[in-house]
Amino acid sequence: LVVVAVVLVVVILSLKPIEIPTDYQPKTTLTSDKENIFTGDSVTLSCTAESPGWKFYWYRHRPDSTPVTTTSGYSYTLSWVSVSDGGQYWCRAGRGDPVYYTLYSDPVQINITGESKTRPVAVLTLQPNWTQIFIRETVTMRCDIQGGGDSDWNYRWYKNSQLFIPFNTKPEYRISPVYWSNSGSYTCEGVKGNKFSKISEAVKLTVSDYQPKTTLTSDKENIFTGDSVTLSCTAESPGWKFYLYRHRPDSTPVTTTSGYSYTLSWVSVSDGGQYWCRAGRGDPIYYTLYSDPVQINITVRIESNLGYNILSAHCIATIIAILKLYS
C-alpha cells in the first residue's frame, strides 16, 4: 500500500496543471459578399466566430449603438438597398445566460451607388407559370441575364430576401416535389468574378397544401341509343390534360384529351356504365384525385320505331283507298 501511495503521489506531481485563460475574449470577423453595390441590390454580411452556439448582433454607424438586428445565423442580408443603407457596419456574437459577448469585429464600409443603365439585368421566370401550384408538383425557376454579353455567369438565389444558394453554375433551380414550406418570394442574380447583375424582380411561389380533385358531369340525364352525350371534367386551375375512365377508375383510360370535355356519339346500350375522370400535368406527370363516378344509363329508343310503324300503316291505308276509288 505504501508503494502504491508513493506512485500515485509521483504521478500527480508530474501532471501539468490545466491552464484556463482568463484574459482572452474572442473576436468576430465581419465580411461582405460584394464590393460594388448598387441601389436595388442585395448584399449579405457574414459574421464568423471561433466556436458554435452564438447569436449575432449587427450594428451600423457606431458599435456601441442599439443593434440593427439580431440573428441566430451568422449572416444578415440587406435587400433592395438604397444609398441611405450605406455606412460602416460591425458585428459581435453572444451566448449563454447571462449573455457573454465577443469583442466587436472590425468595421466594414458599405458604399452604395446609383443604378447603372448599362448593367446586366436578371430575369426570373417560373416554369410552368401556373397560377396555382399543388403539393408534390414539380417547379423549375430559371434565371436569365439580359444584356450580359457572354454566358459565363454563375447564379445566386434568394428566398424572402435571404440568400439560400450563394453559388450555382446552372441558371435553373428545380424543386421536385414541392411542399407548402417552399412557398415564398424568390429572386436571383448573376455573378461573374466581382461583377454582379441587377437582382431580378420577385416571383411569388404559392403552394396549396392539398391534392386537387376533379368534378365530372354529364350534359344529359335521359340518354337513348343513337344519342350523343358529352362528359365534362373540371379542375381548379389551368394546364391539365384529362383522363376518362369507365367501369373502374384504376383501369386504362378510355381516352385522354387536352380539353375538359369528351363526347360519346351514337351511343349504344353497351356504352352505359360508370365513368370517372382525373387530370394530370407537368413532367413528371402530377395527377389530381379521381372524380366521383357518373352513372350513364342508355335506353333503347322505341319512339322512332313506333313512329315508323304508324307512318307505314297510314301509307298502306291510303294506297288501299286509292285502289278502291279506281276499281
Long-range contacts (C-beta under 8 A, 24 or more apart in sequence): 25-102, 25-103, 26-50, 26-51, 26-93, 26-102, 26-103, 27-102, 27-103, 27-104, 27-105, 28-56, 28-91, 28-92, 28-93, 28-102, 28-103, 28-104, 28-105, 29-105, 29-106, 30-89, 30-90, 30-91, 30-105, 30-106, 30-107, 30-108, 31-108, 32-108, 32-110, 33-163, 33-166, 34-196, 35-194, 36-113, 36-194, 36-195, 36-196, 37-81, 37-86, 37-110, 37-111, 37-112, 37-113, 38-112, 38-113, 38-114, 38-115, 38-116, 38-119, 38-198, 39-81, 39-82, 39-83, 39-112, 39-113, 39-114, 39-115, 40-80, 40-81, 40-115, 40-198, 40-199, 41-80, 41-81, 41-112, 41-189, 41-196, 41-198, 41-199, 42-77, 42-78, 42-79, 42-80, 42-81, 42-158, 42-161, 42-163, 42-187, 42-189, 42-199, 43-77, 43-78, 43-81, 43-110, 44-75, 44-76, 44-77, 44-78, 44-163, 44-166, 45-75, 45-76, 45-77, 45-78, 45-89, 45-91, 45-108, 46-74, 46-75, 47-74, 47-75, 47-76, 47-91, 47-92, 47-93, 47-105, 48-74, 49-74, 49-93, 49-102, 53-95, 54-93, 54-94, 54-95, 54-102, 55-93, 55-94, 55-95, 56-91, 56-92, 56-93, 57-91, 57-92, 57-93, 57-94, 57-101, 58-89, 58-90, 58-91, 59-89, 59-90, 59-91, 59-92, 59-104, 60-87, 60-88, 60-89, 60-90, 61-87, 61-88, 63-90, 63-92, 63-104, 63-107, 75-163, 77-158, 77-161, 77-162, 77-163, 78-110, 79-158, 79-161, 80-161, 80-199, 81-112, 82-112, 83-112, 83-113, 83-114, 85-110, 85-112, 86-110, 86-111, 86-112, 115-198, 118-147, 119-147, 119-197, 119-198, 120-145, 120-146, 120-147, 120-148, 120-149, 120-190, 120-197, 120-198, 121-145, 121-146, 121-147, 121-197, 121-198, 121-200, 122-146, 122-187, 122-188, 122-189, 122-190, 122-197, 122-198, 122-199, 122-200, 123-200, 123-201, 124-186, 124-187, 124-188, 124-200, 124-201, 124-202, 124-203, 125-203, 126-203, 126-205, 128-239, 128-281, 128-282, 130-237, 130-238, 130-239, 130-281, 131-237, 131-238, 132-206, 132-208, 132-236, 132-237, 133-178, 133-205, 133-206, 133-207, 133-208, 134-207, 134-208, 134-210, 134-211, 134-212, 134-286, 135-177, 135-178, 135-179, 135-180, 135-207, 135-208, 135-209, 135-210, 135-211, 136-177, 136-178, 136-179, 136-211, 136-286, 137-177, 137-178, 137-281, 137-282, 137-286, 138-174, 138-175, 138-176, 138-177, 138-178, 138-282, 138-283, 138-284, 138-286, 139-174, 139-175, 139-176, 139-178, 139-182, 139-205, 140-172, 140-173, 140-174, 140-175, 141-172, 141-173, 141-174, 141-175, 141-186, 141-188, 141-203, 142-171, 142-172, 142-173, 143-171, 143-172, 143-173, 143-188, 143-189, 143-190, 143-200, 144-171, 145-171, 145-190, 145-197, 148-190, 148-192, 148-197, 152-192, 153-190, 153-191, 153-192, 153-197, 154-190, 154-191, 154-192, 155-188, 155-189, 155-190, 155-191, 156-188, 156-189, 156-190, 156-191, 157-186, 157-187, 157-188, 158-186, 158-187, 158-188, 158-189, 158-199, 159-184, 159-185, 159-186, 160-184, 160-185, 161-185, 161-187, 167-191, 176-284, 178-205, 178-207, 179-207, 179-209, 180-207, 180-208, 180-209, 182-207, 183-207, 211-288, 211-289, 212-236, 212-237, 212-279, 212-288, 212-289, 213-288, 213-289, 213-290, 213-291, 214-242, 214-277, 214-278, 214-279, 214-288, 214-289, 214-290, 214-291, 215-291, 215-292, 216-275, 216-276, 216-277, 216-291, 216-292, 216-293, 216-294, 217-294, 218-294, 218-296, 222-299, 223-267, 223-296, 223-297, 223-298, 223-299, 224-298, 224-299, 224-300, 224-301, 225-267, 225-268, 225-269, 225-298, 225-299, 225-300, 225-301, 226-266, 226-267, 226-301, 227-266, 227-267, 227-298, 227-301, 228-263, 228-264, 228-265, 228-266, 228-267, 229-263, 229-264, 229-267, 229-296, 230-261, 230-262, 230-263, 230-264, 231-261, 231-262, 231-263, 231-264, 231-275, 231-277, 231-294, 232-260, 232-261, 233-260, 233-261, 233-262, 233-277, 233-278, 233-279, 233-291, 234-260, 235-260, 235-279, 235-288, 239-281, 239-282, 240-279, 240-280, 240-281, 240-288, 241-279, 241-280, 241-281, 242-277, 242-278, 242-279, 243-277, 243-278, 243-279, 243-280, 244-275, 244-276, 244-277, 245-275, 245-276, 245-277, 245-278, 245-290, 246-273, 246-274, 246-275, 246-276, 247-273, 247-274, 249-276, 249-278, 249-290, 249-293, 264-296, 267-298, 268-298, 269-298, 269-299, 269-300, 271-296, 271-298, 272-296, 272-297, 272-298
